[in-house]
Amino acid sequence: MTEESLKTTPLNALHRELGGKMVPFAGYDMPVQYPAGILKEHTHTREAAGLFDVSHMGQAWLISEDGTDPAIALETLVPADVQGLTAGQQRYSQLLNDQGGILDDLMVTRPVADFGTDRLYLVVNAACKDQDLTLIADALQGRVRVERLEDRALVALQGPKAAEVAARLFGTDLATMPFMSQARVSWDGVDLWISRSGYTGEDGYEISVSNADAEKLARALLAEDAVAPIGLGARDSLRLEAGLCLYGHDIDETTTPVEGALTWSIGKRRRAEGGFPGADTVLAQIADGASRKRVGIQPEGRAPAREGTEIQNAAGDSVGVITSGGFGPTVGGPVAMGYVPSDLAKPGTEVFLSVRGKALPAKVAKLPFVPPGFYRG
């Protein structure tokens, strides 16, 4: 894709003003880092607060057309308990195919009461958003309609000082709002939809704002001493240390939620009732176990294990592959995730990584690598 054909977010000019190194990502021109560099950006997010532009993600309303709760329709495509969401509550789930493979992962929110009871708010991955929203619209035609929110940007404020910054700018209620909930806030005449969630393992917020007001919001956040701009490079190392999946790498159409260690996201009622694509496969794996599992991998020494690296057992047999890997700045060494047979998935199990023809020792590690900083009240 040429630079001319890349899409841009409403913050593109600000990224360039801040010295962002721009790269193509999911069809967008995005900052991979700023002059401080990935290591400092990573550390700043862990210690203070980082601001991420995630406007490339897909935002949409799912609006009832037949007068019934749109959650009933959505549950025919995802395994989460969507009907159980109360107003302002958010949940993580996956779009599944008929084999239980993951077409994409997403966030679904039942919005606060003043939006009405006829809709859900969805956030899907940038690279998959067109196919996701088309699939949902086609599969649920006549029951719900998909209204893409092309006029809204999305930024993420992440880190242990995010709450005090948000409370100072947007109101003290944000400091105590529950994890995985959403609020609607008016700030300086701007309508903000703020959820307490994120992709770094730290406390923080994702803020939906109109395209026209996105730069105003970003500048106000960056004016805070605790806040620095963070690019895609640190976003990746932060989520890797937090043991969070990147779609198309750690999960895809060939992996089920059970294999991907995402069973926690499948509600109790859904496990009892089924009714989602691939339910027979997924529920059988919950009952009997899956043949493989996503695990943390901690290489010995300093050499990072990159995506695609072969995982071997003690006998030298190929047993799996690294799906994400790199240096973990907070851990102070290399960290990775990958798939291994379930009998090798116990933390502490010795494995080997085939790097340039050499078998380098590593151990299966418990995820996440860094204790989560999510707000629990």
Residue pairs with C-beta under 8 A, 6 or more apart in sequence:
1 24
1 27
3 24
3 29
6 24
6 27
6 28
6 29
7 27
7 28
7 29
7 56
8 28
8 29
9 28
9 30
9 53
9 55
9 56
9 153
9 214
10 55
10 153
10 211
10 212
10 214
10 215
11 53
11 55
11 153
11 155
11 214
11 215
11 218
12 29
13 215
14 215
14 218
14 219
15 22
15 30
15 31
15 53
15 229
16 22
18 31
18 34
18 229
19 34
19 35
20 31
20 32
20 33
20 34
20 229
20 231
21 31
21 32
21 33
21 34
21 231
22 29
22 30
22 31
22 32
23 29
23 30
23 31
23 32
23 232
24 30
25 32
25 56
25 126
25 232
26 56
26 125
26 126
26 127
27 56
27 126
27 127
28 56
28 126
30 53
30 56
30 231
30 232
31 53
31 229
31 231
31 232
32 38
32 231
32 232
32 233
33 41
33 231
33 232
33 233
33 234
34 41
34 228
34 229
34 230
34 231
36 44
36 228
38 231
38 233
38 234
38 237
39 329
41 50
41 228
41 229
41 230
41 231
41 233
41 234
42 230
42 234
42 237
42 238
42 329
42 330
43 329
43 330
44 50
44 159
44 228
44 230
45 158
45 159
45 200
45 202
45 230
45 234
45 238
46 159
46 160
46 202
46 238
46 329
46 330
46 370
47 159
47 160
48 159
48 160
48 161
48 226
48 227
48 228
49 157
49 158
49 159
49 160
49 161
49 162
49 165
49 204
49 224
49 226
49 227
49 228
50 157
50 158
50 159
50 200
50 227
50 228
50 229
50 230
50 234
51 155
51 156
51 157
51 218
51 221
51 222
51 227
51 228
51 229
51 230
52 155
52 156
52 157
52 158
52 230
52 235
53 153
53 154
53 155
53 218
54 154
54 155
54 156
54 206
55 153
55 154
55 155
55 211
55 214
56 126
57 123
57 124
57 125
57 126
57 129
57 154
58 122
58 123
58 124
58 125
58 126
58 128
58 129
58 130
58 132
58 133
58 148
59 121
59 122
59 123
59 148
59 149
59 152
59 154
59 208
60 121
60 122
60 124
60 133
60 146
60 147
60 148
60 149
61 119
61 120
61 121
61 122
61 146
61 147
61 149
62 70
62 73
62 74
62 108
62 119
62 120
62 121
62 122
62 136
62 140
62 144
62 145
62 146
62 147
63 70
63 118
63 119
63 144
63 145
63 146
63 147
64 70
64 73
64 118
64 119
64 143
64 144
65 142
65 143
65 144
65 145
66 142
66 143
66 144
68 143
69 83
69 117
70 118
70 119
70 120
70 143
70 144
71 82
71 83
71 85
71 110
71 120
72 83
73 140
73 143
73 144
74 82
74 108
74 120
74 136
74 140
74 144
75 81
75 82
75 83
75 270
75 275
75 276
76 139
76 140
76 275
76 276
76 277
77 95
77 96
77 135
77 136
77 139
77 140
77 276
77 277
78 93
78 94
78 95
78 96
78 106
78 108
78 276
79 93
79 94
79 96
79 257
79 265
79 266
79 267
79 270
79 276
79 279
79 282
80 91
80 92
80 93
80 94
80 108
80 265
80 266
80 267
80 270
81 91
81 267
81 268
81 269
81 270
82 91
82 93
82 108
82 110
82 120
84 267
84 269
85 91
85 108
85 109
85 110
85 120
86 110
87 110
87 111
87 112
87 113
87 117
88 109
88 110
88 111
88 112
88 113
88 181
88 182
88 183
89 109
89 110
89 180
89 181
89 182
90 107
90 108
90 109
90 180
90 181
90 182
90 195
90 197
91 107
91 108
91 109
91 180
91 265
92 105
92 106
92 107
92 180
92 265
93 105
93 106
93 107
93 108
93 265
94 102
94 103
94 104
94 105
94 106
94 251
94 257
94 262
94 265
95 102
95 103
95 104
95 105
95 106
95 132
95 135
95 136
96 102
96 103
96 256
96 257
96 276
96 277
96 278
96 282
97 103
97 253
97 277
97 278
98 277
98 278
99 253
99 256
99 278
99 281
100 256
100 257
100 258
100 277
100 278
100 279
100 280
100 281
100 282
100 285
101 252
101 253
101 254
101 255
101 256
101 278
102 247
102 251
102 252
102 253
102 255
102 256
102 257
102 260
103 128
103 131
103 132
103 135
103 253
104 124
104 125
104 128
104 131
104 132
104 247
105 125
105 245
105 247
105 251
105 262
106 122
106 123
106 124
106 125
106 132
107 122
107 123
107 195
107 197
108 120
108 121
108 122
109 120
109 121
109 122
109 182
109 195
110 120
110 121
111 119
111 120
111 121
111 182
111 184
111 193
112 182
112 183
112 184
114 184
115 121
115 184
121 182
121 193
122 133
122 136
123 154
123 206
124 132
124 133
125 132
125 247
127 247
127 248
128 247
133 146
133 148
136 144
136 146
137 145
137 146
149 208
151 210
151 211
152 208
152 209
152 210
152 211
153 208
153 209
153 210
153 211
153 214
154 206
154 207
154 208
154 209
155 206
155 207
155 209
155 214
155 217
155 218
155 221
156 198
156 199
156 200
156 204
156 205
156 206
156 207
157 165
157 166
157 204
157 205
157 206
157 207
157 221
157 227
158 198
158 199
158 200
158 202
158 203
158 204
158 205
158 230
158 238
159 200
159 202
159 203
159 204
159 226
160 202
160 203
160 373
161 226
161 227
162 202
162 203
162 204
162 205
163 174
163 175
163 203
163 375
164 175
164 226
165 221
165 224
165 226
165 227
166 174
166 175
166 194
166 205
167 173
167 174
167 175
168 224
169 187
169 220
169 221
169 224
170 185
170 187
170 192
170 194
171 185
173 183
174 183
174 185
174 194
174 196
174 205
176 377
177 183
177 194
177 196
178 196
178 375
178 377
179 196
179 197
179 374
179 375
179 376
179 377
180 195
180 196
180 197
181 195
181 196
182 193
182 194
182 195
182 196
183 193
183 194
183 195
184 191
184 192
184 193
184 194
185 192
185 194
186 192
187 217
188 216
188 220
190 209
190 210
190 213
190 216
190 217
191 209
191 210
192 207
192 208
192 209
192 217
193 207
193 208
193 209
194 205
194 206
194 207
194 208
195 205
195 206
195 207
196 203
196 204
196 205
196 375
197 204
197 205
197 206
198 204
198 205
198 206
199 235
199 238
199 239
199 242
199 244
200 235
200 238
200 239
200 242
201 238
201 239
201 241
201 242
201 243
201 244
201 368
201 370
201 372
201 373
201 374
202 238
202 242
202 372
202 373
202 374
203 373
203 374
203 375
207 217
209 217
221 227
222 228
222 229
236 246
236 324
236 326
237 326
237 327
237 328
237 329
239 246
240 324
240 325
240 326
240 328
240 335
240 336
240 337
240 369
241 328
241 329
241 330
241 331
241 335
241 368
241 369
241 370
242 368
242 369
242 370
242 372
243 296
243 337
243 367
243 368
243 369
244 368
245 251
245 260
245 262
245 294
245 337
246 324
249 307
249 323
249 324
250 260
250 294
250 323
250 324
250 337
251 260
251 262
251 294
255 294
255 339
256 278
256 281
256 282
256 285
256 290
257 263
257 265
257 266
257 282
258 282
258 285
258 286
258 290
259 285
259 290
259 291
259 292
259 293
259 294
259 339
260 294
261 293
261 294
261 295
261 367
263 286
266 282
266 286
270 276
271 283
271 286
274 280
274 283
276 282
289 342
290 342
291 341
291 342
292 320
292 339
292 340
292 341
292 342
292 345
293 339
293 340
293 342
293 345
294 323
294 337
294 338
294 339
295 337
295 338
295 339
295 340
295 345
295 347
295 364
295 365
295 367
296 335
296 336
296 337
296 347
296 364
296 365
296 366
296 367
296 368
296 369
297 305
297 311
297 322
297 325
297 335
297 336
297 337
297 338
297 351
297 353
297 362
297 363
297 364
297 365
298 333
298 334
298 335
298 336
298 362
298 363
298 364
298 365
298 369
299 305
299 333
299 334
299 336
299 353
299 360
299 361
299 362
300 360
300 361
300 362
300 363
301 334
301 360
301 361
302 333
302 334
303 334
303 355
303 360
304 325
304 326
304 327
304 334
304 336
305 322
305 325
305 334
305 336
305 353
305 355
305 360
305 362
306 322
306 325
306 326
307 322
307 323
307 324
307 325
308 321
308 322
309 321
309 322
309 325
309 336
309 338
309 353
309 354
309 355
310 318
310 320
310 321
310 322
310 353
310 354
311 318
311 319
311 320
311 321
311 322
311 338
311 339
311 340
311 351
311 352
311 353
311 354
311 362
312 318
312 319
312 351
312 352
312 353
312 354
312 359
313 319
313 344
313 351
313 352
314 350
314 351
314 352
316 352
316 359
318 354
319 340
319 341
319 344
319 351
320 338
320 339
320 340
320 341
320 344
321 338
321 339
322 336
322 337
322 338
322 353
323 337
323 338
323 339
324 336
324 337
324 338
325 334
325 335
325 336
325 337
325 338
326 334
326 335
326 336
327 333
327 334
327 335
328 334
328 335
328 369
328 370
330 369
330 370
331 369
331 370
335 365
335 369
336 362
337 367
340 349
340 351
340 364
344 351
344 364
345 364
346 364
347 363
347 364
347 365
347 366
348 363
348 364
349 363
349 364
350 361
350 362
350 363
351 361
351 362
351 363
351 364
352 359
352 360
352 361
352 362
353 359
353 360
353 361
353 362
354 360
